[in-house]
Amino acid sequence: MGRQKMRQIIVKPILTEKTINLASELNQYTFEVSGETTKKQVATRIAEKYEVEVESVRIQNRLGKIKRFGSKSSGRRKNSKRAIVQLNKKDKIDSFEIK
């Protein structure tokens, strides 16, 4: 096999009230990922980047919302893909903590 280009898998963490509660109560962390990313790629990248043990990964493909421009034209916001990562009970990611 040839050498693959290193592409960005994890785009950014999703920090909302709901995802912070998931992180503190259930040890589940939410990230926006690139569109062609698989569960295995997400698990290995999170384990490498944050030095944690990943138990499972769930993926959500989110359709962009319809946005109206005036009375006759409309468009759509971009589609996104999210990964919800379940970590081992002993592991945590500090960037999701409320300070």
C-alpha positions in Angstrom: 0.0 0.0 0.0 1.1 3.5 -0.7 1.5 6.2 1.8 -1.8 7.8 2.8 -2.1 11.6 3.3 -2.6 12.6 6.9 -6.0 14.2 7.1 -7.9 15.9 9.8 -10.2 13.3 11.5 -11.2 15.3 14.6 -12.4 18.7 13.6 -13.3 20.1 17.1 -14.9 19.2 20.4 -18.6 20.1 20.7 -19.1 22.0 24.0 -22.7 22.6 24.8 -24.7 22.3 28.0 -25.9 18.8 27.0 -22.4 17.5 25.9 -20.8 18.8 29.1 -23.5 17.0 31.1 -22.8 13.8 29.1 -19.1 14.1 29.9 -19.6 14.6 33.6 -22.4 12.1 34.2 -21.8 9.3 31.6 -18.2 9.8 30.6 -19.2 10.4 27.0 -17.5 13.1 24.9 -18.8 14.6 21.6 -16.6 15.7 18.7 -17.3 17.0 15.2 -15.5 14.8 12.7 -14.8 14.9 9.0 -17.4 13.4 6.7 -15.5 10.2 5.6 -14.3 9.2 9.0 -15.0 5.7 10.4 -15.6 4.7 14.1 -12.2 2.9 14.2 -10.4 6.0 13.0 -12.1 8.1 15.6 -11.3 5.6 18.4 -7.6 5.4 17.5 -7.2 9.2 17.1 -8.9 10.0 20.4 -6.9 7.4 22.2 -3.6 8.8 20.7 -4.4 12.5 21.2 -5.8 12.4 24.8 -4.1 9.2 26.0 -7.3 7.5 27.1 -9.0 4.1 26.6 -12.0 4.3 24.3 -14.8 1.7 24.9 -17.2 2.6 22.1 -17.9 5.2 19.4 -21.3 6.2 18.0 -21.6 8.3 14.8 -24.3 10.8 13.9 -24.7 12.1 10.4 -26.6 15.5 10.7 -28.4 17.1 7.8 -27.9 20.8 7.5 -30.9 23.0 8.4 -32.9 24.8 5.6 -32.2 28.6 5.8 -34.5 31.1 4.0 -33.1 34.2 2.3 -36.0 36.5 1.7 -39.4 35.3 0.6 -38.5 33.2 -2.4 -35.1 31.8 -2.1 -33.7 29.3 0.4 -30.5 27.3 1.0 -29.2 24.7 3.3 -26.5 24.9 6.0 -23.7 22.4 5.7 -24.1 18.8 6.8 -22.0 17.6 9.7 -20.9 14.4 11.3 -20.5 13.9 15.1 -18.9 11.2 17.1 -19.9 10.4 20.7 -17.0 8.6 22.4 -17.5 6.4 25.5 -14.4 6.3 27.6 -13.3 3.8 30.3 -14.5 4.8 33.8 -11.0 5.7 35.0 -10.2 8.1 32.1 -11.3 11.7 31.5 -10.7 14.5 29.0 -9.9 17.7 30.9 -11.0 20.2 28.1 -14.7 19.2 28.8 -14.6 20.2 32.5 -16.4 23.2 33.7 -14.1 25.5 35.6 
